[in-house]
Amino acid sequence: MYSFLNIEKLKADLKSGQINCSEIVEHAIKQISESQKLNAFLEVFEISAKTQALLVDEKIKFGTEGKLAGVIVGLKDNICYKGHKVSASSKILEGFESLYSATVVERLVAEDAIIIGRLNCDEFAMGSSNENSAFGNVLNPLNNSCVPGGSSGGAAASVAAGLCHVCLGSDTGGSIRQPASFTGTVGLKPTYGRVSRYGLIAYASSFDQIGPITKTVQDAAIVLEVISGKDKYDNTCSSEKVESYNSLINETKNYKIAYIKECVEAEGIDLEVKQIILNQIETLKSLGHSVEAISFPYLDYLVPTYYVLTTAEASSNLSRFSGIHYGHRTEVTTDLENTYKKSRSDGFGKEVKRRIMLGTFVLSAGYYDAYYSKGQKVRRIIYKKTKDIFKNFDFILTPSTPGTAFEFGKNSADPIKMYLEDIFTVQANIAGIPAISVPCGNHSNGLPVGLQLMCNYFEESKLLNLAAQIKP
């Protein structure tokens, strides 16, 4: 049985002949089958994965393999892969097969990664617990009675359980970093525009960003380097130079770090989480970094601003799912209007319908200026304040989440309480800056605690360098 540690070790083992890609794929398929109770995978791409493994094994023989040769990758179920199903974990898209691959998938395959399957998530990436999927809850492999986080819960759970080496998720307000925190994995949200969104089923287009969930910071750096860069299919994708993130990880530098005292001292934050974060701050100081407390006066406005704007964009983006051209269509209808209504009512889950209605409301005549327009103004204020912090500091540090993974059903009856799970993570999406969650310790309940770092635009190399210094 092969035990995956990191990508560099895997490459060395493949080169030496200790293991081959076909054996790795067989092992992954077996592990996934034995872990079905986690409900992390919606589908295993067994045939295409085995075919790709044979091709990569041939390349390794001749020394022509790519940077990710033999790396087993899972895709969140909102990232398209040509000839394979994708549903955003929603009945409205059940049975739909993608006609093209996302740019990130093409770049992974070009470097000889092996796509193993699609992963369960909150429907249309709307959720913080993976309790909103049309295909059932994902269990946290560290404690099956607890949520794995969301919306990329299946991705984080599969990496934590060793079912995949790497997964790609999407992060609209913390959907990579929060489940990474809950499962003891590394979750990276790149700068908005660093990674192409072409082939990502949209939730909120000005917030969404694809990023990796990995076991190590180094693996996140390697994957980010592969998937980043300009894309002619995505006009919001930046042409900013892609650095050699992996080679820059071990640079010795002392940084100026600001921690937001309202986050660390927030009412409702778990006391053990607070202490673990404070201990990490002292460790960073001992390593030569400068760490200072700062005030961020707009903390209470982050979540309301995020939900006003993202639901408005969701209302627009999800209007295309009508049940007419593809996906779910109700059979019992009387006319065209009734077909639209019934198909969308039956096809969308409760949380998605809640957000569509909220978004339609804030965009409606008479309320647009009061909500959507005002939300955009507040977003600009948050953006400016965040930029101002980076005039004096290299990083912003916060807990990734107010607590550890919570039990199923604990927050699901109260949408506001669930939305507040994102209170520390949404700032990065509102401002468009890169952010990462890294495991930094363990709670007395046995579950991991995540530390979040944010930095200025396109400074992922610096972000990864400091993140690699955080040890549990």
C-alpha positions as CSV (number, residue, x, y, z in Angstrom):
1,M,0.0,0.0,0.0
2,Y,1.5,3.3,-1.1
3,S,1.4,6.2,1.4
4,F,1.4,9.7,-0.2
5,L,3.4,12.3,1.6
6,N,3.8,15.1,-0.9
7,I,4.2,15.7,-4.7
8,E,8.0,15.8,-4.7
9,K,8.2,12.5,-2.8
10,L,5.7,11.0,-5.3
11,K,7.8,12.1,-8.2
12,A,10.9,10.6,-6.8
13,D,9.1,7.3,-6.1
14,L,7.7,7.1,-9.6
15,K,11.2,7.9,-11.1
16,S,12.8,5.1,-9.0
17,G,10.2,2.6,-10.0
18,Q,9.0,2.0,-6.4
19,I,5.5,2.6,-7.7
20,N,3.8,3.4,-11.0
21,C,0.7,5.5,-11.9
22,S,-1.5,2.5,-12.7
23,E,-0.9,1.1,-9.2
24,I,-1.5,4.5,-7.7
25,V,-4.9,4.8,-9.5
26,E,-5.9,1.3,-8.5
27,H,-5.1,2.1,-4.9
28,A,-7.1,5.4,-5.0
29,I,-10.1,3.7,-6.5
30,K,-10.0,1.0,-3.8
31,Q,-9.6,3.6,-1.0
32,I,-12.6,5.6,-2.4
33,S,-14.7,2.4,-2.5
34,E,-13.8,1.6,1.1
35,S,-14.7,5.2,2.2
36,Q,-18.1,5.5,0.6
37,K,-19.7,6.3,3.9
38,L,-18.0,9.7,3.8
39,N,-20.0,10.5,0.6
40,A,-17.2,12.7,-0.6
41,F,-17.3,11.4,-4.2
42,L,-20.3,11.7,-6.4
43,E,-18.6,9.8,-9.2
44,V,-15.2,8.1,-9.9
45,F,-13.8,8.5,-13.4
46,E,-12.4,5.0,-13.4
47,I,-12.0,4.5,-17.1
48,S,-10.4,7.8,-18.0
49,A,-8.2,7.8,-14.9
50,K,-6.8,4.3,-15.8
51,T,-6.2,5.4,-19.4
52,Q,-4.4,8.5,-18.3
53,A,-2.3,6.5,-15.8
54,L,-1.0,4.3,-18.6
55,L,-0.1,7.3,-20.7
56,V,1.8,8.9,-17.9
57,D,3.6,5.7,-17.1
58,E,4.9,5.7,-20.7
59,K,6.1,9.3,-20.4
60,I,7.9,8.5,-17.1
61,K,9.8,5.7,-18.9
62,F,11.1,8.2,-21.5
63,G,11.6,11.0,-19.0
64,T,9.1,13.3,-20.6
65,E,6.6,13.5,-17.8
66,G,5.0,16.8,-16.5
67,K,5.3,18.5,-13.2
68,L,2.2,16.7,-11.8
69,A,2.9,13.2,-13.2
70,G,0.9,10.7,-11.2
71,V,-0.8,13.2,-8.9
72,I,-4.3,12.1,-8.2
73,V,-6.6,15.1,-8.4
74,G,-10.3,15.4,-7.4
75,L,-12.6,18.1,-8.8
76,K,-15.3,19.9,-6.9
77,D,-18.5,19.2,-8.7
78,N,-18.7,22.7,-10.2
79,I,-15.6,22.4,-12.4
80,C,-16.1,21.1,-15.9
81,Y,-14.2,18.1,-17.4
82,K,-15.0,17.3,-21.0
83,G,-17.0,14.1,-21.5
84,H,-17.7,13.8,-17.8
85,K,-20.7,14.7,-15.7
86,V,-20.9,17.9,-13.6
87,S,-23.9,18.9,-11.6
88,A,-22.9,21.5,-9.0
89,S,-24.4,18.9,-6.6
90,S,-27.9,20.0,-7.8
91,K,-30.8,18.1,-9.2
92,I,-31.3,20.9,-11.8
93,L,-28.1,19.7,-13.5
94,E,-28.4,16.0,-12.7
95,G,-27.2,13.9,-15.7
96,F,-25.5,16.8,-17.5
97,E,-22.3,16.0,-19.3
98,S,-19.8,18.7,-19.9
99,L,-18.9,19.6,-23.5
100,Y,-15.6,21.1,-22.6
101,S,-12.9,21.2,-19.9
102,A,-12.2,24.1,-17.6
103,T,-8.9,25.8,-18.2
104,V,-7.6,24.6,-14.9
105,V,-8.4,21.0,-15.8
106,E,-6.6,21.3,-19.2
107,R,-3.5,22.7,-17.4
108,L,-3.5,19.9,-14.9
109,V,-3.8,17.2,-17.5
110,A,-1.1,18.9,-19.6
111,E,1.2,18.4,-16.7
112,D,0.1,14.7,-16.4
113,A,-2.1,14.9,-13.4
114,I,-4.7,12.2,-13.2
115,I,-8.3,13.3,-12.6
116,I,-10.0,10.7,-10.4
117,G,-13.5,12.0,-10.0
118,R,-16.0,14.7,-9.0
119,L,-16.6,15.7,-5.4
120,N,-19.7,16.4,-3.4
121,C,-20.3,20.0,-2.4
122,D,-23.0,22.4,-1.2
123,E,-25.4,23.0,-4.1
124,F,-24.0,25.6,-6.5
125,A,-21.3,26.2,-3.8
126,M,-23.8,27.8,-1.5
127,G,-23.1,26.7,2.0
128,S,-20.6,26.4,4.9
129,S,-21.2,22.8,6.0
130,N,-21.9,20.6,3.0
131,E,-25.4,20.0,4.3
132,N,-27.0,21.6,1.2
133,S,-26.0,19.1,-1.4
134,A,-28.8,17.4,-3.3
135,F,-26.9,14.1,-2.9
136,G,-26.5,14.0,0.8
137,N,-24.1,15.2,3.5
138,V,-20.3,14.7,3.3
139,L,-18.9,13.4,6.6
140,N,-15.8,14.9,8.2
141,P,-13.2,12.0,8.1
142,L,-11.7,13.2,11.4
143,N,-15.1,12.9,13.2
144,N,-18.0,11.5,11.3
145,S,-20.6,13.3,13.5
146,C,-19.2,16.7,12.4
147,V,-19.4,18.7,9.1
148,P,-16.4,18.9,6.8
149,G,-17.1,22.5,6.1
150,G,-18.4,24.0,2.9
151,S,-18.9,24.5,0.2
152,S,-15.8,22.4,-0.9
153,G,-16.5,19.9,1.8
154,G,-16.1,16.8,-0.4
155,A,-12.7,18.1,-1.7
156,A,-11.4,18.8,1.8
157,A,-12.7,15.5,3.2
158,S,-11.1,13.5,0.4
159,V,-7.6,15.1,0.9
160,A,-7.9,14.7,4.6
161,A,-8.9,11.0,4.2
162,G,-6.1,10.3,1.7
163,L,-8.5,9.6,-1.2
164,C,-6.9,12.2,-3.4
165,H,-3.4,13.8,-3.4
166,V,-4.8,17.2,-4.3
167,C,-8.3,18.6,-5.0
168,L,-9.5,21.8,-6.7
169,G,-12.3,23.7,-5.1
170,S,-13.9,27.1,-5.5
171,D,-13.9,29.9,-3.0
172,T,-16.6,32.6,-3.1
173,G,-16.5,33.6,0.6
174,G,-14.3,31.0,2.3
175,S,-15.4,27.8,0.5
176,I,-11.8,26.5,0.2
177,R,-10.4,27.9,3.5
178,Q,-13.2,27.0,5.9
179,P,-13.4,23.3,5.0
180,A,-9.6,23.2,5.0
181,S,-9.6,24.5,8.5
182,F,-12.2,22.0,9.6
183,T,-10.3,19.0,8.1
184,G,-6.7,20.0,8.9
185,T,-5.7,20.6,5.3
186,V,-4.2,23.5,3.5
187,G,-6.7,25.7,1.5
188,L,-5.5,28.4,-0.8
189,K,-7.7,31.1,-2.4
190,P,-5.6,33.0,-5.0
191,T,-5.9,36.6,-6.0
192,Y,-9.1,37.2,-8.0
193,G,-8.0,36.8,-11.6
194,R,-4.8,34.8,-10.8
195,V,-6.5,31.6,-11.9
196,S,-9.0,31.3,-14.8
197,R,-12.6,30.7,-14.0
198,Y,-13.4,29.4,-17.5
199,G,-15.3,26.1,-16.9
200,L,-16.3,26.9,-13.4
201,I,-20.1,26.9,-12.8
202,A,-20.6,30.4,-11.5
203,Y,-22.2,31.3,-8.2
204,A,-21.0,35.0,-7.9
205,S,-18.7,35.9,-10.7
206,S,-16.9,38.8,-9.1
207,F,-16.1,36.7,-6.0
208,D,-15.5,33.2,-7.3
209,Q,-12.0,31.9,-7.5
210,I,-10.6,28.4,-8.1
211,G,-7.8,27.1,-5.8
212,P,-6.2,24.0,-4.4
213,I,-6.7,22.0,-1.2
214,T,-3.6,20.0,-0.3
215,K,-1.8,18.2,2.4
216,T,1.1,20.7,2.4
217,V,1.9,24.3,1.6
218,Q,4.5,23.1,-0.9
219,D,2.0,21.1,-2.8
220,A,-0.3,24.1,-2.9
221,A,2.5,26.1,-4.4
222,I,3.2,23.5,-7.1
223,V,-0.4,23.2,-8.1
224,L,-0.9,27.0,-8.1
225,E,2.0,27.4,-10.5
226,V,0.4,25.0,-12.9
227,I,-3.1,26.4,-12.9
228,S,-2.3,30.1,-12.8
229,G,-1.9,32.6,-15.7
230,K,-3.6,34.4,-18.5
231,D,-6.4,32.7,-20.3
232,K,-8.0,34.0,-23.6
233,Y,-11.3,32.4,-22.5
234,D,-11.6,34.5,-19.3
235,N,-11.4,38.3,-19.7
236,T,-11.1,38.7,-15.9
237,C,-8.0,36.5,-15.8
238,S,-4.8,38.5,-15.2
239,S,-1.7,38.5,-17.4
240,E,0.4,39.2,-14.3
241,K,3.6,37.1,-14.4
242,V,3.3,33.6,-12.7
243,E,6.2,33.2,-10.3
244,S,8.0,29.9,-9.4
245,Y,6.0,29.6,-6.2
246,N,7.6,26.4,-5.1
247,S,11.2,27.6,-5.4
248,L,10.4,30.8,-3.5
249,I,8.9,29.0,-0.5
250,N,12.1,28.7,1.6
251,E,13.3,32.3,1.2
252,T,14.4,33.7,4.6
253,K,12.6,37.0,5.2
254,N,11.2,38.8,8.2
255,Y,7.7,40.2,7.7
256,K,5.4,42.8,9.2
257,I,2.2,41.0,10.2
258,A,-1.0,42.6,11.4
259,Y,-3.6,40.6,13.3
260,I,-7.1,42.0,13.5
261,K,-7.9,42.2,17.2
262,E,-11.7,42.3,16.6
263,C,-11.3,38.8,15.1
264,V,-9.0,37.3,17.7
265,E,-11.1,38.8,20.5
266,A,-14.5,38.4,18.8
267,E,-17.5,37.6,20.9
268,G,-18.3,34.0,20.3
269,I,-14.9,32.8,19.2
270,D,-13.9,29.5,20.8
271,L,-11.5,30.2,23.7
272,E,-9.1,27.4,22.7
273,V,-9.1,28.7,19.1
274,K,-8.2,32.1,20.4
275,Q,-5.4,30.8,22.6
276,I,-3.9,28.6,19.7
277,I,-3.9,31.7,17.5
278,L,-2.2,33.8,20.2
279,N,0.4,31.1,20.7
280,Q,1.1,31.1,16.9
281,I,1.5,34.9,17.0
282,E,4.2,34.5,19.7
283,T,5.9,31.8,17.7
284,L,6.0,34.1,14.6
285,K,7.6,36.8,16.8
286,S,10.2,34.3,18.0
287,L,11.1,33.6,14.3
288,G,11.9,37.3,13.8
289,H,8.6,38.6,12.4
290,S,7.0,41.7,13.6
291,V,3.4,41.1,14.7
292,E,1.0,43.9,15.8
293,A,-2.6,44.2,16.6
294,I,-4.7,46.5,14.4
295,S,-8.4,47.5,14.3
296,F,-10.7,46.7,11.4
297,P,-13.8,48.8,12.0
298,Y,-15.9,47.2,9.3
299,L,-15.9,43.6,10.6
300,D,-19.7,43.7,11.2
301,Y,-20.3,44.8,7.6
302,L,-18.4,42.0,5.9
303,V,-21.0,39.3,6.0
304,P,-24.0,41.5,5.1
305,T,-22.1,43.1,2.2
306,Y,-21.0,39.7,1.0
307,Y,-24.5,38.2,1.0
308,V,-26.2,41.2,-0.6
309,L,-23.8,41.2,-3.5
310,T,-23.3,37.5,-4.0
311,T,-27.0,36.7,-3.9
312,A,-27.6,39.4,-6.5
313,E,-25.0,37.8,-8.8
314,A,-26.4,34.4,-8.0
315,S,-29.9,35.5,-9.1
316,S,-28.5,36.6,-12.4
317,N,-26.1,33.6,-12.9
318,L,-28.7,30.9,-12.1
319,S,-31.4,32.4,-14.2
320,R,-30.0,30.3,-17.1
321,F,-31.0,27.0,-15.4
322,S,-34.5,26.8,-16.7
323,G,-35.1,23.1,-17.4
324,I,-35.6,23.7,-21.1
325,H,-32.2,23.1,-22.8
326,Y,-30.6,20.6,-20.3
327,G,-30.8,19.3,-16.8
328,H,-33.9,18.6,-14.8
329,R,-37.3,19.3,-16.4
330,T,-40.5,18.6,-14.5
331,E,-42.8,16.2,-16.4
332,V,-46.2,17.5,-15.1
333,T,-46.7,20.9,-16.7
334,T,-49.5,22.9,-18.4
335,D,-47.6,25.6,-20.3
336,L,-44.1,27.1,-20.8
337,E,-44.3,29.4,-17.8
338,N,-45.4,26.5,-15.6
339,T,-42.5,24.4,-17.0
340,Y,-40.1,27.1,-15.9
341,K,-41.6,27.5,-12.4
342,K,-42.0,23.8,-11.7
343,S,-38.6,22.8,-13.0
344,R,-36.7,25.4,-11.0
345,S,-38.8,24.8,-7.9
346,D,-38.2,21.1,-8.0
347,G,-34.6,21.3,-9.3
348,F,-33.1,23.8,-6.8
349,G,-32.7,23.1,-3.1
350,K,-33.9,25.2,-0.2
351,E,-30.8,27.2,0.3
352,V,-30.3,28.0,-3.4
353,K,-33.9,29.1,-3.7
354,R,-33.4,31.3,-0.6
355,R,-30.4,33.0,-2.1
356,I,-32.0,33.4,-5.6
357,M,-35.0,35.1,-4.0
358,L,-32.8,37.4,-1.8
359,G,-30.7,38.3,-4.8
360,T,-33.8,39.0,-6.9
361,F,-35.2,41.2,-4.1
362,V,-32.0,43.4,-3.8
363,L,-31.9,43.9,-7.5
364,S,-35.6,44.8,-7.8
365,A,-37.0,48.2,-8.6
366,G,-37.3,50.3,-5.4
367,Y,-34.7,48.3,-3.5
368,Y,-31.7,48.4,-5.9
369,D,-30.3,51.6,-4.5
370,A,-31.1,50.7,-0.9
371,Y,-29.3,47.3,-1.0
372,Y,-27.3,46.4,-4.1
373,S,-25.9,49.9,-4.8
374,K,-25.1,50.5,-1.2
375,G,-23.5,47.1,-1.0
376,Q,-21.1,48.0,-3.8
377,K,-20.2,51.3,-2.0
378,V,-19.4,49.4,1.2
379,R,-17.4,46.9,-0.8
380,R,-15.3,49.7,-2.1
381,I,-14.7,51.0,1.5
382,I,-13.7,47.5,2.6
383,Y,-11.4,47.2,-0.4
384,K,-9.8,50.6,0.3
385,K,-9.3,49.9,4.1
386,T,-7.7,46.5,3.3
387,K,-5.3,48.2,0.8
388,D,-4.4,50.8,3.4
389,I,-3.4,48.0,5.8
390,F,-0.9,46.7,3.2
391,K,0.8,50.1,3.1
392,N,2.3,49.3,6.5
393,F,2.1,45.5,6.7
394,D,2.9,42.5,4.6
395,F,0.1,40.3,6.0
396,I,-3.2,40.2,7.8
397,L,-3.6,37.3,10.2
398,T,-6.9,36.0,11.6
399,P,-8.3,32.6,12.7
400,S,-9.8,30.8,9.7
401,T,-13.0,30.2,11.6
402,P,-14.5,31.1,15.0
403,G,-14.4,27.4,16.1
404,T,-13.7,23.9,15.0
405,A,-16.0,21.7,12.9
406,F,-19.5,21.7,14.3
407,E,-22.0,18.8,14.5
408,F,-24.5,18.1,11.8
409,G,-27.7,20.1,12.3
410,K,-26.2,22.5,14.9
411,N,-26.5,25.6,12.6
412,S,-28.6,24.4,9.7
413,A,-31.9,25.6,11.2
414,D,-30.6,29.2,11.5
415,P,-29.3,30.7,8.2
416,I,-27.9,33.8,9.9
417,K,-25.9,31.7,12.3
418,M,-24.6,29.6,9.4
419,Y,-23.7,32.7,7.4
420,L,-21.6,34.0,10.3
421,E,-19.4,31.0,9.9
422,D,-17.8,33.0,7.0
423,I,-17.1,36.1,9.1
424,F,-13.3,35.8,8.9
425,T,-13.0,34.5,5.4
426,V,-15.2,36.8,3.3
427,Q,-12.9,39.9,3.5
428,A,-10.5,38.3,1.1
429,N,-13.2,37.7,-1.5
430,I,-14.8,41.2,-1.1
431,A,-11.3,42.8,-1.6
432,G,-10.1,40.2,-4.1
433,I,-6.9,39.5,-2.3
434,P,-5.2,36.1,-1.8
435,A,-5.6,34.1,1.4
436,I,-4.7,30.8,2.8
437,S,-5.8,28.6,5.7
438,V,-3.1,26.3,7.3
439,P,-3.5,24.0,10.2
440,C,-2.0,25.5,13.3
441,G,-3.0,23.3,16.2
442,N,-5.6,20.9,17.7
443,H,-8.5,21.7,20.0
444,S,-9.1,19.5,23.1
445,N,-12.0,18.0,21.1
446,G,-9.5,16.4,18.8
447,L,-10.3,18.6,15.8
448,P,-7.9,20.9,14.0
449,V,-7.7,24.7,14.1
450,G,-6.9,26.8,11.1
451,L,-4.9,30.0,10.9
452,Q,-5.7,32.4,8.0
453,L,-3.1,34.7,6.3
454,M,-4.0,37.3,3.8
455,C,-1.7,39.5,1.7
456,N,-1.6,42.0,-1.1
457,Y,-2.6,41.3,-4.7
458,F,-0.5,38.8,-6.6
459,E,1.8,38.2,-3.7
460,E,1.1,34.5,-3.5
461,S,4.8,33.6,-3.3
462,K,5.2,35.7,-0.1
463,L,1.9,34.2,1.2
464,L,3.1,30.6,0.7
465,N,6.5,31.4,2.1
466,L,5.1,32.6,5.5
467,A,2.4,29.9,5.5
468,A,5.1,27.2,5.3
469,Q,6.5,28.5,8.6
470,I,3.2,27.8,10.5
471,K,3.4,24.5,12.3
472,P,0.6,22.8,14.3
